């Protein structure tokens, strides 16, 4: 029976809120000077509040000062700029994440599913040097599907008969539940979970936890 661990990204493996805010704000400043002159800014606290949302909602929150038509127009260029920015500037990878994932990968396949745009997970994988550790990924930007559906897609594609999802929010828990797999709560991340589930105080806890 093939088994695997599927991870959320933001709030579970890294915190890139500062970098995302810097990228979007820089894009507006460089390529939308009229809006920048009118006071349009992207703040880290706004990014932090939006993390975990699908990219359409995420964009609406970050560019809330703009009309909806402008939010839609800037969605793709801002997302693309963010990915390139993070490839070079990275984010705050949580303590012990890289070492723990490398150790886990010796005995169990590892994957990432996130509500992010296309290319974002790959930016993390490249920045963290985990190209040979994370075997496959799926995201909202690629499929246009919600997280539960993307979890199922990844499991089907990789012939996983059993899996667990590790995340840091109630939405992550609900997605795992909808996908029909167990959930492990990364309590060190962004959110909270109202459910009786296994808890990680550090990602290293996975090394000693009876997962399957």
FIKOLZA-1660 file (N, C-alpha, C; in steps of 0.1 Angstrom, whole numbers, plus 5000, padded with zeros to 4 digits):
% residues 212
   i   px   py   pz ch aa at
   1 5008 4988 5000  A  X  N
   1 5000 5000 5000  A  X CA
   1 5009 5013 5000  A  X  C
   2 5007 5021 4990  A  X  N
   2 5016 5033 4989  A  X CA
   2 5010 5044 4998  A  X  C
   3 5018 5050 5006  A  X  N
   3 5014 5060 5015  A  X CA
   3 5023 5073 5013  A  X  C
   4 5017 5084 5018  A  X  N
   4 5025 5097 5016  A  X CA
   4 5020 5107 5026  A  X  C
   5 5029 5117 5028  A  X  N
   5 5025 5129 5036  A  X CA
   5 5024 5141 5027  A  X  C
   6 5012 5148 5027  A  X  N
   6 5010 5159 5019  A  X CA
   6 5010 5172 5028  A  X  C
   7 5017 5182 5025  A  X  N
   7 5019 5194 5033  A  X CA
   7 5012 5206 5027  A  X  C
   8 5006 5214 5035  A  X  N
   8 5003 5228 5031  A  X CA
   8 5016 5235 5031  A  X  C
   9 5016 5247 5025  A  X  N
   9 5029 5255 5024  A  X CA
   9 5029 5267 5034  A  X  C
  10 5021 5277 5032  A  X  N
  10 5022 5289 5040  A  X CA
  10 5017 5286 5054  A  X  C
  11 5025 5289 5064  A  X  N
  11 5021 5287 5078  A  X CA
  11 5025 5273 5082  A  X  C
  12 5029 5264 5073  A  X  N
  12 5033 5251 5077  A  X CA
  12 5047 5248 5074  A  X  C
  13 5052 5252 5063  A  X  N
  13 5066 5250 5059  A  X CA
  13 5074 5263 5059  A  X  C
  14 5068 5274 5056  A  X  N
  14 5075 5287 5056  A  X CA
  14 5065 5298 5058  A  X  C
  15 5070 5310 5061  A  X  N
  15 5063 5323 5062  A  X CA
  15 5069 5332 5052  A  X  C
  16 5062 5335 5041  A  X  N
  16 5067 5344 5031  A  X CA
  16 5059 5357 5030  A  X  C
  17 5051 5360 5040  A  X  N
  17 5042 5371 5040  A  X CA
  17 5050 5384 5037  A  X  C
  18 5061 5386 5043  A  X  N
  18 5069 5399 5041  A  X CA
  18 5074 5400 5026  A  X  C
  19 5078 5388 5021  A  X  N
  19 5083 5388 5007  A  X CA
  19 5071 5390 4997  A  X  C
  20 5060 5385 5000  A  X  N
  20 5048 5386 4991  A  X CA
  20 5044 5401 4991  A  X  C
  21 5043 5407 5003  A  X  N
  21 5039 5421 5004  A  X CA
  21 5049 5430 4996  A  X  C
  22 5062 5427 4998  A  X  N
  22 5072 5435 4991  A  X CA
  22 5071 5434 4976  A  X  C
  23 5069 5421 4971  A  X  N
  23 5068 5419 4957  A  X CA
  23 5056 5426 4951  A  X  C
  24 5044 5425 4957  A  X  N
  24 5032 5431 4951  A  X CA
  24 5033 5447 4952  A  X  C
  25 5038 5452 4963  A  X  N
  25 5040 5466 4965  A  X CA
  25 5050 5471 4955  A  X  C
  26 5061 5464 4953  A  X  N
  26 5071 5468 4943  A  X CA
  26 5065 5468 4929  A  X  C
  27 5057 5458 4926  A  X  N
  27 5050 5458 4912  A  X CA
  27 5042 5470 4910  A  X  C
  28 5034 5473 4920  A  X  N
  28 5025 5485 4918  A  X CA
  28 5033 5498 4917  A  X  C
  29 5044 5499 4925  A  X  N
  29 5053 5511 4924  A  X CA
  29 5059 5512 4910  A  X  C
  30 5064 5501 4905  A  X  N
  30 5072 5501 4893  A  X CA
  30 5063 5502 4880  A  X  C
  31 5052 5494 4880  A  X  N
  31 5044 5493 4868  A  X CA
  31 5030 5499 4868  A  X  C
  32 5026 5503 4880  A  X  N
  32 5013 5510 4881  A  X CA
  32 5015 5523 4889  A  X  C
  33 5024 5532 4884  A  X  N
  33 5027 5544 4892  A  X CA
  33 5016 5553 4895  A  X  C
  34 5005 5553 4886  A  X  N
  34 4994 5562 4889  A  X CA
  34 4986 5557 4901  A  X  C
  35 4985 5544 4902  A  X  N
  35 4978 5539 4914  A  X CA
  35 4987 5540 4926  A  X  C
  36 5000 5539 4925  A  X  N
  36 5009 5540 4936  A  X CA
  36 5009 5555 4941  A  X  C
  37 5008 5564 4932  A  X  N
  37 5007 5578 4935  A  X CA
  37 4994 5582 4943  A  X  C
  38 4984 5574 4940  A  X  N
  38 4971 5576 4947  A  X CA
  38 4971 5569 4961  A  X  C
  39 4982 5563 4965  A  X  N
  39 4983 5557 4978  A  X CA
  39 4980 5542 4979  A  X  C
  40 4979 5535 4967  A  X  N
  40 4977 5520 4968  A  X CA
  40 4990 5514 4973  A  X  C
  41 4989 5506 4984  A  X  N
  41 5000 5499 4990  A  X CA
  41 4996 5485 4994  A  X  C
  42 5005 5476 4994  A  X  N
  42 5003 5462 4999  A  X CA
  42 5011 5460 5011  A  X  C
  43 5004 5457 5022  A  X  N
  43 5011 5456 5035  A  X CA
  43 5012 5441 5040  A  X  C
  44 5022 5439 5048  A  X  N
  44 5024 5425 5052  A  X CA
  44 5013 5420 5061  A  X  C
  45 5007 5428 5069  A  X  N
  45 4996 5424 5077  A  X CA
  45 4984 5420 5069  A  X  C
  46 4982 5426 5057  A  X  N
  46 4971 5422 5048  A  X CA
  46 4974 5409 5042  A  X  C
  47 4986 5406 5038  A  X  N
  47 4990 5394 5032  A  X CA
  47 4988 5383 5043  A  X  C
  48 4992 5385 5055  A  X  N
  48 4991 5375 5066  A  X CA
  48 4976 5371 5068  A  X  C
  49 4967 5381 5067  A  X  N
  49 4953 5378 5069  A  X CA
  49 4947 5371 5057  A  X  C
  50 4953 5372 5045  A  X  N
  50 4948 5366 5033  A  X CA
  50 4954 5352 5031  A  X  C
  51 4965 5349 5037  A  X  N
  51 4971 5336 5035  A  X CA
  51 4962 5324 5037  A  X  C
  52 4962 5314 5028  A  X  N
  52 4954 5303 5028  A  X CA
  52 4941 5304 5020  A  X  C
  53 4938 5316 5016  A  X  N
  53 4926 5318 5007  A  X CA
  53 4930 5315 4993  A  X  C
  54 4920 5312 4985  A  X  N
  54 4923 5309 4970  A  X CA
  54 4927 5323 4964  A  X  C
  55 4934 5322 4953  A  X  N
  55 4941 5334 4948  A  X CA
  55 4932 5345 4943  A  X  C
  56 4920 5342 4940  A  X  N
  56 4910 5352 4936  A  X CA
  56 4907 5361 4948  A  X  C
  57 4904 5354 4960  A  X  N
  57 4901 5361 4972  A  X CA
  57 4914 5368 4977  A  X  C
  58 4925 5361 4976  A  X  N
  58 4938 5367 4981  A  X CA
  58 4941 5380 4973  A  X  C
  59 4939 5380 4960  A  X  N
  59 4941 5392 4952  A  X CA
  59 4932 5403 4956  A  X  C
  60 4919 5400 4958  A  X  N
  60 4909 5410 4962  A  X CA
  60 4913 5417 4976  A  X  C
  61 4918 5409 4985  A  X  N
  61 4922 5414 4998  A  X CA
  61 4935 5423 4997  A  X  C
  62 4945 5418 4989  A  X  N
  62 4957 5426 4988  A  X CA
  62 4955 5439 4980  A  X  C
  63 4946 5439 4970  A  X  N
  63 4944 5451 4962  A  X CA
  63 4930 5457 4965  A  X  C
  64 4926 5456 4977  A  X  N
  64 4913 5461 4981  A  X CA
  64 4910 5475 4978  A  X  C
  65 4921 5483 4977  A  X  N
  65 4919 5498 4974  A  X CA
  65 4916 5500 4959  A  X  C
  66 4916 5490 4951  A  X  N
  66 4914 5491 4937  A  X CA
  66 4900 5486 4933  A  X  C
  67 4894 5491 4922  A  X  N
  67 4881 5486 4917  A  X CA
  67 4883 5471 4913  A  X  C
  68 4872 5464 4913  A  X  N
  68 4873 5450 4910  A  X CA
  68 4879 5447 4896  A  X  C
  69 4876 5455 4887  A  X  N
  69 4881 5453 4873  A  X CA
  69 4897 5454 4873  A  X  C
  70 4902 5463 4881  A  X  N
  70 4916 5465 4882  A  X CA
  70 4923 5454 4890  A  X  C
  71 4916 5449 4900  A  X  N
  71 4921 5437 4907  A  X CA
  71 4922 5425 4898  A  X  C
  72 4913 5423 4889  A  X  N
  72 4913 5412 4880  A  X CA
  72 4924 5414 4869  A  X  C
  73 4926 5427 4865  A  X  N
  73 4936 5429 4855  A  X CA
  73 4950 5427 4861  A  X  C
  74 4952 5430 4874  A  X  N
  74 4966 5429 4880  A  X CA
  74 4968 5416 4886  A  X  C
  75 4958 5407 4886  A  X  N
  75 4960 5394 4892  A  X CA
  75 4972 5386 4887  A  X  C
  76 4972 5384 4874  A  X  N
  76 4982 5375 4868  A  X CA
  76 4996 5382 4868  A  X  C
  77 4998 5395 4865  A  X  N
  77 5011 5401 4865  A  X CA
  77 5017 5401 4879  A  X  C
  78 5008 5404 4889  A  X  N
  78 5013 5405 4903  A  X CA
  78 5017 5391 4908  A  X  C
  79 5010 5381 4904  A  X  N
  79 5013 5367 4909  A  X CA
  79 5026 5363 4902  A  X  C
  80 5028 5366 4889  A  X  N
  80 5040 5362 4883  A  X CA
  80 5052 5369 4888  A  X  C
  81 5050 5382 4891  A  X  N
  81 5061 5390 4897  A  X CA
  81 5065 5385 4911  A  X  C
  82 5055 5381 4919  A  X  N
  82 5057 5375 4932  A  X CA
  82 5066 5362 4931  A  X  C
  83 5062 5353 4922  A  X  N
  83 5070 5341 4921  A  X CA
  83 5084 5344 4917  A  X  C
  84 5087 5353 4908  A  X  N
  84 5101 5356 4904  A  X CA
  84 5108 5362 4916  A  X  C
  85 5101 5371 4923  A  X  N
  85 5107 5378 4935  A  X CA
  85 5111 5367 4946  A  X  C
  86 5102 5358 4948  A  X  N
  86 5105 5348 4959  A  X CA
  86 5116 5338 4955  A  X  C
  87 5117 5336 4942  A  X  N
  87 5128 5327 4937  A  X CA
  87 5142 5333 4941  A  X  C
  88 5143 5347 4941  A  X  N
  88 5155 5353 4944  A  X CA
  88 5156 5358 4959  A  X  C
  89 5145 5361 4965  A  X  N
  89 5145 5366 4979  A  X CA
  89 5140 5356 4989  A  X  C
  90 5133 5346 4985  A  X  N
  90 5128 5336 4994  A  X CA
  90 5119 5341 5005  A  X  C
  91 5117 5332 5015  A  X  N
  91 5109 5335 5026  A  X CA
  91 5115 5329 5039  A  X  C
  92 5108 5330 5050  A  X  N
  92 5113 5325 5062  A  X CA
  92 5109 5310 5064  A  X  C
  93 5118 5301 5060  A  X  N
  93 5115 5287 5062  A  X CA
  93 5115 5284 5077  A  X  C
  94 5105 5277 5082  A  X  N
  94 5104 5275 5096  A  X CA
  94 5116 5266 5101  A  X  C
  95 5120 5267 5114  A  X  N
  95 5131 5259 5120  A  X CA
  95 5129 5244 5117  A  X  C
  96 5139 5238 5114  A  X  N
  96 5140 5223 5112  A  X CA
  96 5132 5217 5100  A  X  C
  97 5126 5226 5092  A  X  N
  97 5118 5221 5081  A  X CA
  97 5126 5214 5071  A  X  C
  98 5137 5220 5067  A  X  N
  98 5145 5214 5056  A  X CA
  98 5151 5200 5061  A  X  C
  99 5156 5200 5073  A  X  N
  99 5163 5188 5078  A  X CA
  99 5152 5177 5080  A  X  C
 100 5141 5181 5085  A  X  N
 100 5130 5171 5088  A  X CA
 100 5125 5165 5075  A  X  C
 101 5122 5173 5065  A  X  N
 101 5117 5168 5053  A  X CA
 101 5127 5159 5046  A  X  C
 102 5139 5162 5047  A  X  N
 102 5149 5153 5041  A  X CA
 102 5150 5140 5048  A  X  C
 103 5148 5140 5061  A  X  N
 103 5149 5128 5069  A  X CA
 103 5136 5120 5066  A  X  C
 104 5125 5126 5066  A  X  N
 104 5112 5119 5063  A  X CA
 104 5112 5112 5049  A  X  C
 105 5118 5120 5040  A  X  N
 105 5118 5115 5026  A  X CA
 105 5125 5102 5024  A  X  C
 106 5133 5098 5033  A  X  N
 106 5141 5086 5032  A  X CA
 106 5132 5073 5033  A  X  C
 107 5120 5075 5040  A  X  N
 107 5111 5064 5042  A  X CA
 107 5097 5066 5037  A  X  C
 108 5093 5078 5034  A  X  N
 108 5080 5081 5029  A  X CA
 108 5079 5092 5019  A  X  C
 109 5071 5090 5008  A  X  N
 109 5070 5101 4998  A  X CA
 109 5064 5114 5004  A  X  C
 110 5069 5125 5000  A  X  N
 110 5064 5138 5004  A  X CA
 110 5058 5147 4993  A  X  C
 111 5048 5154 4996  A  X  N
 111 5041 5162 4986  A  X CA
 111 5036 5175 4992  A  X  C
 112 5033 5185 4983  A  X  N
 112 5027 5198 4988  A  X CA
 112 5015 5201 4979  A  X  C
 113 5004 5205 4986  A  X  N
 113 4992 5210 4980  A  X CA
 113 4988 5223 4987  A  X  C
 114 4987 5234 4978  A  X  N
 114 4984 5247 4984  A  X CA
 114 4974 5255 4975  A  X  C
 115 4968 5265 4981  A  X  N
 115 4958 5273 4974  A  X CA
 115 4965 5284 4966  A  X  C
 116 4977 5283 4964  A  X  N
 116 4985 5294 4958  A  X CA
 116 4984 5294 4942  A  X  C
 117 4991 5304 4936  A  X  N
 117 4992 5304 4922  A  X CA
 117 5002 5295 4916  A  X  C
 118 5002 5292 4903  A  X  N
 118 5011 5284 4896  A  X CA
 118 5025 5289 4898  A  X  C
 119 5035 5280 4901  A  X  N
 119 5049 5284 4903  A  X CA
 119 5053 5288 4917  A  X  C
 120 5043 5291 4926  A  X  N
 120 5047 5295 4939  A  X CA
 120 5053 5283 4947  A  X  C
 121 5047 5272 4947  A  X  N
 121 5053 5260 4954  A  X CA
 121 5067 5257 4949  A  X  C
 122 5069 5258 4936  A  X  N
 122 5082 5256 4930  A  X CA
 122 5092 5266 4934  A  X  C
 123 5088 5278 4937  A  X  N
 123 5097 5289 4942  A  X CA
 123 5102 5285 4956  A  X  C
 124 5093 5279 4964  A  X  N
 124 5097 5275 4977  A  X CA
 124 5106 5263 4977  A  X  C
 125 5103 5253 4968  A  X  N
 125 5111 5241 4967  A  X CA
 125 5125 5245 4963  A  X  C
 126 5126 5254 4953  A  X  N
 126 5139 5258 4948  A  X CA
 126 5147 5265 4959  A  X  C
 127 5140 5275 4966  A  X  N
 127 5147 5283 4976  A  X CA
 127 5152 5274 4987  A  X  C
 128 5144 5264 4991  A  X  N
 128 5147 5255 5002  A  X CA
 128 5157 5244 4998  A  X  C
 129 5159 5242 4985  A  X  N
 129 5168 5231 4980  A  X CA
 129 5162 5218 4982  A  X  C
 130 5149 5217 4980  A  X  N
 130 5142 5204 4982  A  X CA
 130 5137 5197 4969  A  X  C
 131 5144 5200 4958  A  X  N
 131 5140 5195 4945  A  X CA
 131 5139 5179 4945  A  X  C
 132 5148 5173 4953  A  X  N
 132 5148 5158 4953  A  X CA
 132 5140 5152 4965  A  X  C
 133 5133 5161 4972  A  X  N
 133 5126 5157 4984  A  X CA
 133 5111 5157 4982  A  X  C
 134 5106 5168 4976  A  X  N
 134 5092 5169 4973  A  X CA
 134 5089 5163 4959  A  X  C
 135 5081 5152 4959  A  X  N
 135 5080 5144 4947  A  X CA
 135 5069 5150 4937  A  X  C
 136 5059 5157 4942  A  X  N
 136 5049 5162 4934  A  X CA
 136 5041 5173 4941  A  X  C
 137 5035 5182 4934  A  X  N
 137 5027 5193 4940  A  X CA
 137 5014 5195 4932  A  X  C
 138 5005 5202 4939  A  X  N
 138 4993 5207 4932  A  X CA
 138 4989 5220 4938  A  X  C
 139 4982 5229 4930  A  X  N
 139 4978 5242 4935  A  X CA
 139 4966 5247 4928  A  X  C
 140 4960 5257 4934  A  X  N
 140 4948 5263 4928  A  X CA
 140 4950 5270 4915  A  X  C
 141 4962 5276 4914  A  X  N
 141 4965 5283 4901  A  X CA
 141 4966 5274 4889  A  X  C
 142 4970 5262 4891  A  X  N
 142 4971 5253 4880  A  X CA
 142 4958 5246 4876  A  X  C
 143 4950 5243 4886  A  X  N
 143 4938 5235 4884  A  X CA
 143 4925 5243 4884  A  X  C
 144 4926 5254 4892  A  X  N
 144 4913 5262 4895  A  X CA
 144 4904 5255 4904  A  X  C
 145 4909 5245 4911  A  X  N
 145 4901 5237 4920  A  X CA
 145 4904 5240 4935  A  X  C
 146 4895 5237 4943  A  X  N
 146 4897 5239 4958  A  X CA
 146 4906 5228 4963  A  X  C
 147 4911 5231 4975  A  X  N
 147 4922 5223 4981  A  X CA
 147 4918 5208 4982  A  X  C
 148 4906 5205 4986  A  X  N
 148 4902 5191 4988  A  X CA
 148 4903 5183 4975  A  X  C
 149 4899 5190 4964  A  X  N
 149 4899 5184 4951  A  X CA
 149 4914 5182 4946  A  X  C
 150 4922 5192 4949  A  X  N
 150 4936 5191 4946  A  X CA
 150 4943 5180 4953  A  X  C
 151 4940 5178 4966  A  X  N
 151 4945 5167 4974  A  X CA
 151 4942 5154 4967  A  X  C
 152 4929 5152 4963  A  X  N
 152 4925 5140 4957  A  X CA
 152 4932 5138 4943  A  X  C
 153 4933 5149 4936  A  X  N
 153 4940 5148 4923  A  X CA
 153 4955 5143 4924  A  X  C
 154 4961 5149 4934  A  X  N
 154 4975 5145 4937  A  X CA
 154 4976 5130 4941  A  X  C
 155 4967 5126 4950  A  X  N
 155 4967 5112 4954  A  X CA
 155 4965 5103 4943  A  X  C
 156 4955 5106 4934  A  X  N
 156 4952 5097 4922  A  X CA
 156 4964 5097 4913  A  X  C
 157 4970 5108 4910  A  X  N
 157 4981 5109 4901  A  X CA
 157 4993 5101 4906  A  X  C
 158 4995 5100 4919  A  X  N
 158 5007 5094 4925  A  X CA
 158 5003 5080 4931  A  X  C
 159 4991 5075 4928  A  X  N
 159 4986 5062 4933  A  X CA
 159 4988 5060 4948  A  X  C
 160 4984 5071 4955  A  X  N
 160 4985 5070 4970  A  X CA
 160 4972 5064 4975  A  X  C
 161 4974 5053 4982  A  X  N
 161 4962 5046 4988  A  X CA
 161 4959 5051 5002  A  X  C
 162 4969 5057 5008  A  X  N
 162 4968 5063 5022  A  X CA
 162 4977 5075 5023  A  X  C
 163 4971 5086 5029  A  X  N
 163 4979 5098 5030  A  X CA
 163 4973 5106 5042  A  X  C
 164 4981 5116 5046  A  X  N
 164 4978 5125 5057  A  X CA
 164 4981 5139 5052  A  X  C
 165 4973 5149 5057  A  X  N
 165 4976 5162 5053  A  X CA
 165 4980 5170 5065  A  X  C
 166 4991 5177 5064  A  X  N
 166 4997 5186 5075  A  X CA
 166 4994 5200 5071  A  X  C
 167 4987 5207 5080  A  X  N
 167 4984 5221 5077  A  X CA
 167 4982 5229 5090  A  X  C
 168 4979 5242 5089  A  X  N
 168 4979 5251 5101  A  X CA
 168 4966 5259 5103  A  X  C
 169 4956 5256 5095  A  X  N
 169 4943 5263 5096  A  X CA
 169 4931 5254 5096  A  X  C
 170 4920 5260 5101  A  X  N
 170 4907 5253 5100  A  X CA
 170 4904 5249 5086  A  X  C
 171 4906 5258 5077  A  X  N
 171 4904 5254 5063  A  X CA
 171 4912 5242 5058  A  X  C
 172 4924 5241 5063  A  X  N
 172 4932 5229 5059  A  X CA
 172 4926 5217 5065  A  X  C
 173 4921 5218 5077  A  X  N
 173 4915 5206 5083  A  X CA
 173 4902 5202 5076  A  X  C
 174 4894 5212 5072  A  X  N
 174 4882 5209 5065  A  X CA
 174 4885 5203 5051  A  X  C
 175 4896 5208 5045  A  X  N
 175 4900 5203 5032  A  X CA
 175 4904 5188 5033  A  X  C
 176 4912 5185 5043  A  X  N
 176 4916 5171 5045  A  X CA
 176 4904 5162 5048  A  X  C
 177 4895 5167 5056  A  X  N
 177 4883 5159 5059  A  X CA
 177 4875 5157 5046  A  X  C
 178 4873 5167 5038  A  X  N
 178 4865 5166 5026  A  X CA
 178 4872 5156 5016  A  X  C
 179 4886 5156 5016  A  X  N
 179 4893 5147 5008  A  X CA
 179 4894 5133 5013  A  X  C
 180 4889 5131 5026  A  X  N
 180 4888 5117 5032  A  X CA
 180 4901 5112 5037  A  X  C
 181 4910 5121 5042  A  X  N
 181 4922 5117 5048  A  X CA
 181 4924 5124 5061  A  X  C
 182 4932 5118 5070  A  X  N
 182 4935 5124 5083  A  X CA
 182 4943 5137 5082  A  X  C
 183 4942 5145 5093  A  X  N
 183 4948 5158 5093  A  X CA
 183 4957 5159 5106  A  X  C
 184 4969 5165 5104  A  X  N
 184 4978 5169 5115  A  X CA
 184 4980 5184 5116  A  X  C
 185 4978 5189 5127  A  X  N
 185 4978 5204 5129  A  X CA
 185 4992 5209 5132  A  X  C
 186 4997 5218 5124  A  X  N
 186 5010 5225 5127  A  X CA
 186 5007 5237 5135  A  X  C
 187 5007 5235 5149  A  X  N
 187 5003 5246 5158  A  X CA
 187 5012 5258 5158  A  X  C
 188 5024 5257 5152  A  X  N
 188 5033 5268 5152  A  X CA
 188 5030 5278 5141  A  X  C
 189 5020 5275 5132  A  X  N
 189 5017 5282 5120  A  X CA
 189 5008 5294 5123  A  X  C
 190 5000 5298 5112  A  X  N
 190 4992 5310 5112  A  X CA
 190 4979 5309 5120  A  X  C
 191 4973 5297 5119  A  X  N
 191 4959 5296 5124  A  X CA
 191 4957 5287 5136  A  X  C
 192 4944 5284 5137  A  X  N
 192 4939 5275 5148  A  X CA
 192 4930 5265 5142  A  X  C
 193 4928 5254 5149  A  X  N
 193 4919 5243 5144  A  X CA
 193 4910 5239 5155  A  X  C
 194 4897 5239 5153  A  X  N
 194 4887 5235 5162  A  X CA
 194 4883 5220 5160  A  X  C
 195 4892 5211 5164  A  X  N
 195 4890 5197 5162  A  X CA
 195 4900 5189 5170  A  X  C
 196 4897 5177 5173  A  X  N
 196 4906 5168 5181  A  X CA
 196 4915 5161 5171  A  X  C
 197 4927 5167 5168  A  X  N
 197 4936 5161 5159  A  X CA
 197 4950 5161 5164  A  X  C
 198 4959 5153 5159  A  X  N
 198 4973 5153 5163  A  X CA
 198 4979 5167 5161  A  X  C
 199 4988 5171 5170  A  X  N
 199 4993 5185 5170  A  X CA
 199 5008 5184 5169  A  X  C
 200 5014 5193 5161  A  X  N
 200 5028 5194 5160  A  X CA
 200 5032 5208 5167  A  X  C
 201 5040 5207 5177  A  X  N
 201 5046 5219 5182  A  X CA
 201 5058 5223 5174  A  X  C
 202 5064 5214 5168  A  X  N
 202 5076 5216 5159  A  X CA
 202 5074 5205 5148  A  X  C
 203 5078 5209 5136  A  X  N
 203 5077 5199 5125  A  X CA
 203 5086 5186 5128  A  X  C
 204 5095 5187 5137  A  X  N
 204 5103 5176 5140  A  X CA
 204 5095 5165 5147  A  X  C
 205 5084 5169 5153  A  X  N
 205 5075 5159 5159  A  X CA
 205 5071 5148 5150  A  X  C
 206 5071 5151 5137  A  X  N
 206 5067 5141 5127  A  X CA
 206 5076 5129 5127  A  X  C
 207 5089 5132 5131  A  X  N
 207 5099 5121 5131  A  X CA
 207 5096 5110 5141  A  X  C
 208 5089 5114 5152  A  X  N
 208 5086 5104 5162  A  X CA
 208 5071 5100 5164  A  X  C
 209 5063 5107 5155  A  X  N
 209 5048 5105 5156  A  X CA
 209 5045 5092 5148  A  X  C
 210 5035 5084 5153  A  X  N
 210 5030 5073 5146  A  X CA
 210 5019 5078 5136  A  X  C
 211 5023 5080 5124  A  X  N
 211 5014 5087 5114  A  X CA
 211 5005 5077 5108  A  X  C
 212 5009 5065 5104  A  X  N
 212 5000 5056 5097  A  X CA
 212 4999 5043 5106  A  X  C
% end
